[in-house]
């Protein structure tokens, strides 16, 4: 049999979600490696704002700020993760709309939503790395001691930001439909500060909001040293239920908005 016949007999293998996830993660790695100045710039900006918060707060509040610095560090760490999870989808889709490349994702055999979701997950992995660096620098700058049980922190932080990822999906869908709403989407990022600070208000119903319950559990894990199995089962169940609920809600909004954009014929408009 000739080599030409052998080549024609070979059928291409169908790509699966594993190949899609690997390609998306590799793409995010390449962006991180090829544009290190942008990645380092994001870390420096985050540390700059923390420095303003910490040193400026010391000048104003003095010892009162020092006594609560552990909670501030944990809250800021969760906020950087949340902003990354939220903007990973909404900002990325906004960029695709501007570049005119959104249709390529829609035409993907995997479907638009899975591609957008996996791209968001890849950016969250990157955000975990940068936020961990920021956390380490904050601990050194403030000479603070925290309980860093890796498994507990990763599980609680991941479940906490899954709810924000759902909001990012919803925001991405609205971006596809209405295009220029960046100012409104950016405004929500500052609302995360209120949600992360919600445990301080001790309002029971706020546990149902994104980040609020996760922030309380993460504070107890990193400040008081509680392990995941030391929390009450009801607390972990509430964290999981909140994450799943907001994620399903965001996915549903994303699917509805993108289908409506197709029906209206405004998918590729800008």
N, C-alpha and C positions, 0 to 999 in steps of 0.2 A: 504494500500500500504506500502510495507516495505521501510526502510530507504535506502536500496540498490537501489531499483527501483526509489526512489525519486532522488538519486544522479545521476543516469544515465539519467533521464529525463531532468536534468538541463543542458542546453547548455551554454558554456562559452561565455561571452559577447565579442564582437569584440572591441579591443582597438582603440581609435581614436587619432587624433593629440593632443587633450587636455591631454590625458594620457601620450603621448610621451613627451610633453612639461613639464608636471609636474615631470615626472621621470628624465628628463635631468636637470631641475632646482634643484631637490632634490639631484641629484648626485653632482652637483657643490657645493651645500651647504655642503654636507658631506666632500668633499675634502677640503673646506675652514675651516671647524671645526676640522677635524682630523689632518690637517697639518698646524696649525696656524703659525708655525715658518717660513714656506715658504711664506705665505701671508704677514706677518709682515716684512720679509726680503725684499720683493719687494717694500714695502712702504718706508723702510729705505733707500734702494738703490736709489729710485727716489728722496727722499729728500736730499740725499747726493750729487747727481749731481746738484740739484737745489742750494744747499748751495755753491758748488764750483762755479757755474755760478754767483750767487748773490754776495757773499763775495769777490770772485776773481775779478769779474767785478767792484766792488766798489773800490778795490785797484788800478785798471787800469784806469777806466773811471770816477770814482768819482760821481759828481753830475749828469753827463749825464745819468748814469745808473739809478740813483734814480728817475729822471724825467720820465723815461720810464718804471718803474718797474711794473706798472699796466698791461701794454701790455705784458710784459714778463711773468707775472703770468698767465694771461689768455691763452697765447700761450702755456705755459708749461702744463697747465691743459688740453688743447685740445690735445696736443701731447701725454700725457699719455693715454688718451681715445683712440686715434687713434692707438697707438701701441697695445693696448689691443684688439681692434676690428680687426686689421689686423692679429695679431698672433693667435687669438682665433681659427681660422680654419686651417691656414697653419701649425702652429706648432703642433696642435692636430693631424692632419692627418699624419704629419711626425712621430709623436710618435707612432701612430697606425701602420704605415708601419714597423717601427723598432720592435714593439712588436709582429707583425704577427697577429694582431686582426682586420685588415682592412676588411677582407672578411665578418666578422659578420655584419658590417654596410651595406655592399653591399647586403647581403642576407636579410636585414630587409624588412618586408612587406611595410613599409612606403617609401622605396626608399633611396638610399645613400645620395642624395642631401638634402632632408628635414632633415634627421638626423644630417648631418654635419652642416646645417644652424642653427638648434635649439641648438645644442651644442655651436655654436659660439655666439648665442644670450644670452645663459645662462652665458657665460664667460663675455659678455659685461655688463650684469647686475652686475656681481661681480666687473668688472673694474670701473663701475660708482661709486660703494661704496668706493673702495680704492682711486680712483682719487678725490673724494669729501673730503676724509680725508687728502689727500696730499694738496688739495686746502686750506683747513682750516688751516693747519700748515703753509703753505706759507704766508697766510694773517697775521697770528700771528707773524711769524718771521720777516717779513718786515714792520709790523705796517702799513699795507695798507688797505684802505677802497674801497670795491667794491660793486656794486649794484647787489644783489643776488636775483633776481626775479625767483623763482624756475621754474614756468611753462615755461617762456620764455627760460631759460637756457637749460632745459631738451629738449624742442622741437628743438631748433637750434642745440644743441650739438648732438642730436640723428640723425637728418637729415644730419649733417656734417659727422658723422662717418659711416653712411650707405654706402656712396660711398667707404669708406675704407674697409668696410665689403665686398663689391663687389670685390675689389682688393684681399682681403683675400681668397675669393672663387676661383678666378682665380689662385692664387698662390697655393691653396690646390689642384686644379685639375692638375696643372703642377707637383706638388710634387708626386701625384699618378702615373703620367706618367714617370717622370724622376728620382724620388727618391731623390738622394743626390744633392740638390741645395740650402741647407740651407744658405750658405754664400751669395748667390745672393738675397735670400729673406730678409735676415737681412739687406742688404745694402739699400733696399727700405725704411726701417724704418727711416733712416737718411734723406731720401728725403722728408719725411713728414715735417721736419723742414723748408725746402725751401717753401713747399706749404703753411704752416701756416704763414710764413713770407711774402707771396706773396702780401697781401694788401699794404704793405709798399712800394712796387715797383710801385703801381698804374697803372698796365698794364691791360687794359680792357679784353683782351683775356684770362688772367689767371683765370678769374672768372669761366671758364668752367672746370678747373682742380679740382680734389678732394681736399677738405678741404679749398681751397683758399677763396671762397665766404663765406663759413660758418665761417671761422676765422674772416673775416671782420665784419660779423653780430654779432658774439659773443663778439668781442671787444666793439662794440657800445652798446650792451645790458648790459655788465658787468661793463663797464667804464662810459659810458654816461647815463646809466639807461633807455634805450629805452625798452618799452614793445613790445611783439610780434605784437600786433595790430597797433603799431605806425610805423612799417616798411611799405614801399611801397609794394603793392601786387606783383609787378613785381620782387622785390628782393626775396620775399618768394617763388614765383613760380620758379625762377631760382635755388634757393637752393633745392627745391623739385625735379625739373627736373634733376639736376645734380646727386642727390642721386639716383633717380630711374634709370637714364641712366647707371651709373657705376655699380649699383647692377645687372641690367639685363645683362649687358656685362659680369660681373664676373660669374653669374649663367650659362650663355651660354658657357663660356670657361670651367667651371667646368664640365658641362654635356658632352661636346665634349671630353675633356681630359679623363674622366673616361670611356666613351664608347670606345675610342681608346685604352686605356689600356686593356680593356676586349678583344677587337679584337686581340690585339697583344699577349695576354696571359701573361702580365707582372703585373697584378693587385696585386698578392701576392708576387712578387719578391722583393728582397732587396739586 
